[in-house]
Amino acid sequence: MKEFFEKVKNRLRDGETICFFPEGAISGSGNLMRFRSGVQSLLPPEIQVTVMPMRLGMVHGRLTGIYNKKLRFRKLTRWPVDYSVAIGRPIDPNLTAFQLRQKISELGAISET
């Protein structure tokens, strides 16, 4: 994990965009799982990084699924595929895991209406 965190920090230093899933795993049901703390440890302290919450909705079971404990992509049987993407306003990178999960949940409530 230490090596992974250093790679993420170096990419952010190079100006790249990183998408991070704070759950630490893929849910078998598509529901939000418990968030892990430590988003701050991915951010290089010497530069300002903008953290934006983002939620992907209605993807589980349509494009992906868990089979034999592995993520598998499904063959599309219908086009277009319904899904939602909600991007929130920038947030404080020092939010707790609980607060971050709340922000993501709020985006889900907005995008599914």
Residue pairs with C-beta under 8 A, 6 or more apart in sequence:
5 41
5 42
8 18
8 20
8 42
9 42
9 43
9 44
11 18
12 18
12 42
12 43
12 44
12 47
12 49
13 44
13 47
18 42
19 54
20 39
20 42
22 35
22 36
22 39
22 97
22 100
22 101
23 32
23 33
23 34
23 35
23 36
24 33
24 36
25 33
26 64
26 66
26 71
27 33
27 60
28 66
29 60
30 59
30 60
30 61
32 101
32 104
32 105
32 108
34 97
34 101
35 97
35 98
35 100
35 101
35 104
36 97
37 96
37 97
38 97
39 51
39 93
39 95
39 97
39 100
40 93
40 94
43 49
43 51
43 93
49 93
50 90
51 90
51 91
51 92
51 93
52 87
52 88
52 89
52 90
52 91
53 87
53 88
53 91
53 100
53 103
53 104
53 107
54 85
54 86
54 87
54 88
54 104
54 107
55 84
55 85
55 86
55 104
55 107
55 108
55 111
56 83
56 84
56 85
57 83
57 84
57 85
57 86
57 108
57 111
57 112
58 82
58 83
58 84
58 112
59 83
62 74
62 81
62 82
62 83
63 73
63 74
63 76
63 81
63 83
64 71
64 72
64 73
64 74
65 71
65 72
65 74
66 72
84 111
84 112
85 111
86 107
86 108
86 110
86 111
87 107
88 103
88 106
88 107
91 100
91 103
95 103
